[in-house]
Structure formats: C-alpha cells, structure tokens
C-alpha cells in the first residue's frame, strides 16, 4: 500500500520535501511532480509557451487574433475580434472586447472595431460624426476645398455653391428660419393658424408637431406625437411622451430614454433622484417603501427582531429554551453553557463535551469528567491536576489524593484504592508482617527450598547455617573451611581438624592450645609439617614443655 504523506512531503516516513512549484502535487513514493494544466518542467516551474496549453503543454492553440489560456486552451480575443478562434471581426455597428460595445455614430457607416472611432459619411466630422465640415470644406473626410465666390456658402456634402432650397448657413447645414422657406430662404410663409408651420423647402403649411386637425388646434391624442401625430409613443412602464418630440417623461421608479430601466439599487422616485433608507432591506423603486430582510424590522429596517421573534417581518416565534438565544434571521438557537439540542432542551452534554452548545472538547484525562458549564475537570480517584494528568504522589490516594496511605516497612499504596503494595518479604493489610520462616517473595507466597535452613525473605536465597553450603545448604564444608556458608579458613595447626560449625580445633595427642601448637614435653611428638622448629616454654608448677613454631616465623 502506497504511503499517504501530508502535502509537500514524500518518501520513506515522508521525510523528504517535494520540490514542485505552485499548485503542483508530488508522488508520495517517488516525489515526481504532477503539474496542473498550463505548466510543465521537472518541478512544474515553466508556464506553457505561446500557442500551447493543457496538461504537460502538449496541446496546441489556434487563436488567430488573441492569446491562449494556458490551462483550458480557450482563446482570449483582442478588441475587435470574436469567435472561438478569434477569427471573426466585429459585425458592423459594434466594437471592443467581445464586440459588446455599440458604435455611437450620428452620420457614420461604421466605427473602428477596436477603438470605436467613427468612420464618418461624406460631409461630416467629429468622433461621433455629428458635426458638418468646417466652412470652406466638404466631401469625404472634409478633405475637399470649396471653390465658391467669397461670401457664397458651400454645401458640406456636395461642395455646390449656394445652398439648396430650405437650407442656409456657411455649410448649408441649417434649415431656413421659422417663417421663411425656399431658395436662400427668401420665401415668406403664409400659414395663418397658431399651431401651423411651413415646410422650409416648399412653404406648404402643416400642423406643428404635437397638433392635428383642420385648424391645427387639437393636441395629439395620448400615445402619439410628432407631425400630424403620426408617431406612436415608445415610452414603457407607464411613461408619457412629449406630443411634440416624443421624449419620454418616466413614471416614478423608472429611468432611461424609453423608461425601460428600473431605478438602481438604493434609489427610488421620480428620475430615481431619491435615496433609499432601508439598510440591508430593499426599497420599492417607485415609493421608497422598505421591504426588510429576514430578522429586521422598522421603517428603515434598522431594528433587529425583538428577542423571541425572528424571520421575515419578525413574524415567527423562537423555540429556544433554558436561556438559549435565538438568531433573529433563521431562528437557530445558540445554547447557554451546558445545554444542547435544537431548542437547547437537553441538559446533559455528550461525554467529553462541554460549553456553548456542548461544542467544546473536555481536556480531562484518565477517565476524569468535566463540568458541562465550565469544562473544569472532576478527577477520578488516584489522579489530580488541571487535566487530571498526574497520578497521586507516593503515600497518598483517593479523590483529590487527600488520603494518606497507612502502609508499613516502606510499602506504597494503590493511588485509587489505598491498598498497600507490600515490598518483597512482607505481607499483611499494612505490610506489617515479615515472611514466616520458610517463606519468601511477593506477599510471602513462595516456599523456601533450603531443607531446614531459612531463606532470604526477599529473594528466596538459602541462608546456610555454619558448616553448610550449596544452593540448598545440603553440602558440608570441605576440610580446612568452616563457618556460615563455609566461608572461613580453619586456623588449626598440623593434622588438627577444625569443627566445621565454629572452627574450634581438635588437637592430636600431646598437642594442645586453641590452634594445637603447644606440646607437653621435649621430644614428644615432633613438629607437625606446618611447624619449623621447637621452642622451650615454662609452665606453672615448675614444669616446662615445647612449643612448635609455625613455618615462616623465623628467617
């Protein structure tokens, strides 16, 4: 099974750091980098070159007038181009990024697909082609110079000297003044009605825009405008149009040339001139009346629901119990310390939990329990500390480690129950009894194997009496040794024999003394092999004898 290493590490025990750049991941075994789309290289440090994209940069882009998005391969077109491969020019009348902007040309046949600059029709100039050629110029791009006599106007479209009937001005771009018509505007109109006007070319009388009828005394009916009231109004959402020009007068809450747009957020009223005062609520674009978001109320939606209510218009009643606080938006309860449940109705936190909504983890160790309100630990018997992390110190036991052990002979007690834990060689409730002869070990439960000899109460090692040795004290001392465990060397001279228990010497005939080194008379016996020579010794009563000198005393 492959190892699972944390991000950025790989190898045995995940101890080697990955070298992959950016969002790349590395194989947890080999450390090889797995590059995201749009990146390549050993460490995924290289972005795809122009014209490439995808995983490992192995796919080729085909964007004609744009750049390629390295991860996806999608073409990002330059201004003036569109299409999946950026190979379609903007259609006439449109320009810019994605060809989404509309040309704004008054007398133009198209605009530049990137900048939106207008290509003006002959006789017009300006960014929006809304200005006639300057006096003395005419034609395409206003590049041609007029050839008219001084003071004679030149037509800005054709360059003809003198204006056509109905027009005047140096560029012939203005209609005849009211009351005049014809060539050079020399004709005088003969229209008598109040709301009549004459045609600037023919002088024919007709009703002024906004009026109709035989005497031009009737205003245009609602929904129409213009000359003879022939044009239908195009105002939307209850807007009214001017009977003369058709300009829309929008109803409150709407705006735009044809009243098609609703007031922007936070605005309302006529021409959207009023500011809403609804806080996080929404206001009616016509009246400004607030519709409050759930959890809010009041004329300006600035008040939160009173405690115990929540939701739209604060019409819903909270269900939180035991002091739980209700969310004024959705009604969810935030429970007080030690309470849980949807309505804070449960009085017990789950084991190991405490606090608000019983959402915090208790820190108590060794089966300690925590207060569901504060998280303070109640330690079980035998433990103490902030998190019950400490066992009772030696000599104490029980709840809070307040009880003192009553054990003898250096015994300790169980931190929970106080039961004495006797050292080897002792037993009893308080470890007050040493092992009986013939027994040893934990609770003196093991029997010695030493025959009649006792054993060490801790280890069971046989304690041999004088004159005995061996693991079981069943071996007598060898000649020349005596005492406990036969550990002492005999001191008897010559062929004397020592008692294996106490080391006393058994002297042969004519020898006496503690170590059998004293003789009774001269020449008696003779020195033992261990003596070097004889020395005369006086005794009580006038007697004398000989004492054998151990070898090595002289010379």
N, C-alpha and C positions, 0 to 999 in steps of 0.2 A: 504494500500500500504506500503510495507516494506521501511524503511528509506534507503537513499543512503549516506553512510558515506565515508569520504576520507580514503585511505588505512591506516591501523593501528589503526582505531577507531571504536567503536560500541556503541550501547545502546541509551537511551533517549538523544536526542540532540547531539549524537555522542561524549559524554564527557568521555567515558571510553576507556582506551588504550588496544589494543589487546596484548596478551602475546605470540603470535605464533612466532616461530623461522624461520630463513631463508626465503625461498620463499613461506612459507605457507600464506594463507589468512584466515580471520576470518569472521564469520557470522555477518552482521551488526546489527542483533537484539540480538542474544544470546551470541556472542563473541566466539562461538565454533570454534576451528581451523580446517581448511580443508587442510590436509597435501598433498604435492606433492608426486609423486611416488618415492618410495625408503625411505620414512620417516614415523615414527609413533610416538605415545606418545600423551599425553594431549596437549602439546604445540609443537608437531612435532619436538621434540628435539632429538629423538632417530633414528639413521640410522638402516636400516634393518639388522638383524643378517645374518651371513654367511648362504647361501642357501635359502634366501628369497628375494623377490623383489616385485615391483608393488605398487599399491595403498593400503595403510594400511599394507604393507608387508604380504599380505595374499596369495601370490603365491610362489610356491617352485621351486627353480632352480634345474637343473640336469646336472651340469658341472663336468665331471669326472676328467679332468686334467687341471683345470682352475678355475677362480673366476667369480662370477656372477655380472653383472652390476645391481646395486640395482633398478634404475628407470625402465630399459627396460627388464631386465632378460636375456639379451644377454650374452653368455659365452665369456670371455676373456681368451684365451688359453695360457698356459705356452709354453715356447720354446720347440719345438719338437713334438707338438700336433696340430691337426687341426680338423675341423668338427664342426657342430652346437653345439655338446655337448662336444667338446674337447676329443673325444674318438677314434680318428683316428691318428695313428702315422705318422710321415713324411714319404713319399714314398722314396725308395732308391735313393740316389743321392741328397737329399735335407735336409735342417736342419733349425733351428732357429724359430723366431716368425713367425707365419702363414706359416712356412715351405717354405718361399720365397727365402731362400739363397741356392745356388747350391754348392755341395761339390766340393773341388778342390784337388783331389787325383790322382797322376800320376800312381801309381800301387796299387790302393786300390779298394776293392769291395764295400765299403760304408763308411759313416762318422757318427760320433755321432750325433743324431738328435737334441741335444740341443747346443753343443759347436762347431760342425763341425769338430772335430778332426778325422783324417782319420783312418780307420781300414785297415792296410797295408796287402797286399798279402805276401805270404811266400817269404823271402829273401830281403824284403825292409823295410826301416825305415824312420823316419822323419815325421813332421806334415803333409806333403803332399805326403809321401811315394815315394819320389823322390831320395832317397839315398840307395845304396846297403848296406847289412850288413857290419859291420866293419870286417877287415881281421881276420880270425880265427873263425868267427861266420857264421851261416847260418840258414835257415828254418824260420818257423812261429815266428814272433816277434824277429828274430835273436837270439833266445834263445839257440840254439844248438851250441856246440863247435866242431870245425873241428878236425879230427883225422889224418891229413896228416903229412908226414915226414917234418922235418924242411926245409923251402925254397920251399916246394911244395905248389902251390896255391890250395885253396879250393873253389869250386863253391858255390856262395852265395845263390843259390836256392836249390841245391840238397845236398851240402856237399861233392860231389865227389872230390877226389884228382886229380889235373891236370885239366886244362881247356878243354872243348870240342873244336873241330876244329873251327878255326876262332876267338877264344876269348883268352884274356890274362889278366894279372893283378892278384893281390893277391885274389881278389874276383871274378875273371873271368867276370868282368863287362865291359871290354873294347874289342872292335874289334881289329883285327890284324892291325898293322901299314900299311900305303899305301905301295904297292909293295910286301907284304907278304900275305900268306894265309896258311890254313891247321892246322894240329895238332901242337900245341905250336908255330904256325905262322912260321914254318921252311920252308914252300914252298915259291919259288920266282916266282912272276907273270911274264908272258911272253907277256903282252899286249904292242903293239908297237905304236899304234896311240896316238896322243897327248891328245885326249879327251876320252881316254879309262881308265877303272879301272877294277881290277879283283875282283871277289867275294871272300870275306875273308874265306869262307869255302871250295869252290870247286876250286878257281883260275880261273873260267871261265871269259873271257873278255867280257865286255859290255860297252856301251857308258856311260860316266859320266852323272849325272843328268843335264838336260839342253841341251843335244845334242842328235842327232839321225843321221841316215844314215849309209851306209855300212862302211864308214871310220870315222864315228862319227865327221864329220866336219860341220854338219848343226846345227844351233841353233834351239831350239824348236820354232814352229810356235806361233804367238801371241795367247794368250788364253790357252796355255798348259805349263806344267812344269814337272820336275822330270825325273826319269829313263825312257828312250825311249819316253819321252814327252807324257806319257800316262795319266797324271792327268790334268783335266780341271781346269783352274784358277777359283777362287771363289771370286774375288775382285768385289765390287759393285761400282756404281756411277762413272764409268769411271776410276777406279783404275787399275794399271798394276801390274802383278805378276812377281816375280823373276823367270826366267826359271829353275833355279836350285832348289830353296827351296819352291817356291810358295808364298813367303812372298809378301804382297801387298804394293805397292807404291801408296798412295792415291792421287787423284786429289785435287787441292786447294778447301777448303771448307768442306772437309770430313776427318774423322779420324776413327781409330779403326782397329782391326785385319783384317777385311774384308771390311773396308771403308764404313760401314753401318751407321755410325753416322755423323750427321751434326755438324759443329763447334758449341760449346756452345755460348750462348748469349755473345756479346761483343768481340768475337774472329772471325778471318777470315784468309784465305790464306792457304798456304802450311803448313801441320801439325797444322793448327789453331794457328800458332805462332804469328800472328799479332793482335794488339789491335784495336778494332773499335773506332772511334771518331765521334759518331753520337748523342751524348747527349741522349735525350729521343726518338730518332728515332731508326730504325732498320737498320742494315748493312748487305749487301749481304755477305754470308759466303765465297763466292769464291773471290770476288773482293774488298770487304770492302766499296763499294759504298753505300751511305746513302739513306734510304727512310724515309723522315721526317714524324713525327706525325702531324696531322692537327694543323695548327696555327704556324708551324715553317718552316724555310727555311734556305738555305745556305749549303755549302759543308759539314759542321759538324752539321747541324740542330741547331745551337746555336743562330740563329736570329729569333725573333718572326715576324709575318707578319707585314708589314708596316700598319700604320693607314689607314683604309678604305678597307683593304683586310682581308680575313680570310679563314680558311678551308684547305683541302689538297693542298699542294704546293702553298697556298695563292692565289688560282685562283679565289675565289669567292669575290664578291663586297659587302661591307656592305651597309645597308639601313638606318642607324641611322641618324636622323635629329636633328636640333636645339642643336648641340654641344654634342649629345649623343656619348658615347664611345662604340666601337664595340669589343666584345670578339673575340680575334684572333683565337680561336678554333672553336666555334659554331656560331659566328655571332650575338649572343644575345646582345641587346643594354642595356647599363647602362645609364639611362637618367639623365640629369642635374637636378638641383633643380627646382621643379615646373612643370616638364614635365612628361608625361606618354604615354602609348601606345607602341605597338610592335616596332615602329620605332621612338618613342619619338615625335610623331606628334601632340599629344593632349596638348593644352596649359593650360587646367584647371584640377586641381586635383578634385577628388570627394569631396563632402562636408565632412569636418572633417579630411582631409588628407593633407599632405604637404611633402616637401623634395625630396630626390633622388627617382625617380620612383613613387613619391606620395605614399610612403610606410609607412610614419610615421603618428601617430595619433595626431591631434591637441589637445592642453590642454585647449582650451578656453571653459569657462562655460557661462551660461545664454545667449545662442544664439550668443555669440561672434564668429567672423570669424577669421581665421588665414591666414597670408601671405603664399602663396603656396611655396615660396622660403625659407623663414627663420623660419616659424612657429610662428612668433610674432603675438600676438592677437590684433585684432581690436574690442574693446568692443562696445556692443550696448549701446544706451542711458540709463543712470541710473546706469552704472557699471564701475568699474575701477580695476586695479591690473594686475599683470603679466599674470594671467589666467582669468581675468575678474571675480574674485571670490568675490569682495567687492561691495556692494551697495553704491551709493553716500552717503557721510556723511550728516547729517541733515543740511538743509539750502542750499544745492547745488543740481543741477540736470543737465540732458542733456549729450551730448557727452563729454567724459572726465571729467564729473562732474564740468565743468568750469562755469556754470551759477549759479548765486546766486538767491535764492528764494526771492520774494517780498511780503511776507505774513505778516499781522499784528497780534497783540494780541496773540503772541506765537504760531501761526499756523505753521505747517510744510507743505512742498510741495511734490508732486509726483516726485520721482527721475528721472522718464523718461520724463514726460511732463511739469513739473514745476507747475502744477495746485495746488492751495492752498487747503490744507486739514484742514478745519476750526475746532477748538475745539467746544465743545457743547456751545451753547449760542451765536454763531457768524455766520454771513453769509456775502456774498458779494464776488466779484472776489478776493479780497485780504484779506478777513475776517475782513474787516474794520468796519462792521456794527454789533451792538449788536441786539439781538432779539427785535422786537416791543412788546409793552405791550400786553399781552395775548398770546404770543407765546414762545416756548422753544425748546431745544434739537438740534439734528444734522440739520444744515442748517436752524434752526428755523422753521422747518416744522410741529411741533406739537403744537396744541392749548391748552392753559391752561383750566382747569375745576375748576375755583375758583369763579364763579359768577363775581362780579365787582372787586374782588381783583386781584392783579398781582400774578405772579408765578416766581419761580427761573428759570432764562433763561437756566440753565444747566440741572437741574433735573425735573423741572415742579412742584416742591413742592409749594403749595399755601403759599403766604406771607400775612397773615391776617392783616387787619387794626386794630388799637386799638379798643377793645371792642368786637372783633370777634375771634372765634377759630374753630377747627374742620378741617378735611382733605380738605373741600371745603369752609372753612370760613363762614359757614352758621349757626353757633351756637353762641348765645350771651354769655357774661361772666356770670358765676354764682355769686350769692351775695357774696360780700367780695373780689372779684377779679376784676382787670381792666387792661387796657393797651394792647400792641401788644400781640396777642395770649393769652390774659387774664393771663399773666404770673406774674402780680404783685398783692400783697396783699393790700387791702384798709387800710387807716390809720384813718378813721372817728370813733369818739367815740360814745358810746351809740347806740341809734337806728338810728343814722345818716346813710344816704345812700350815697355811692360814685358813681361818674359818671364812667360808665364802659369804657369810652374812655380815660379820662385823670386823673381819680382818685380824682377829687375835691369833697368835702363833701357838702351835702345838709342838713343843721342843722335844727332841730325842733325848735319850738317857744321858745323864751327866751334863746337859746343857740347860741353861735357864736364862731368865731375863725376858723382857717384853718381846725382844726380837730374836731370842735364843742365841745370844752371842757370848754368854758367860759360862765358863766350865767350873767343875768342883775341885780338882786337884791337878798338880803338874803332871803332865804327860797323859792325863786322861783324855781319852778321845783323840784328839788331834784337831787341827784346824780343818774346818769344812773347806770345800773347794772355793768357797767365796771369801775365805779369810786369808790374810797374807802372813800373819805371824802371831805369837802369843806374848802377852804382857802380864807379869805377876801383879795380882790385885789382893790387898789385905781385906779380910772380912772381920766381922765382930767376933769377940771371944778369942782373938789371937790366931784365928785360922787364916790361911791365905789360899788363893787359887790362881787360876789363869783365865785371862780374857782374850778371846780371839779378836784380832783386829781385821776388819773388812779390808778386802783388797783395795788398794788405791789410797789408804790412809797415809802411807809413807812413800817417800821418794816420789 
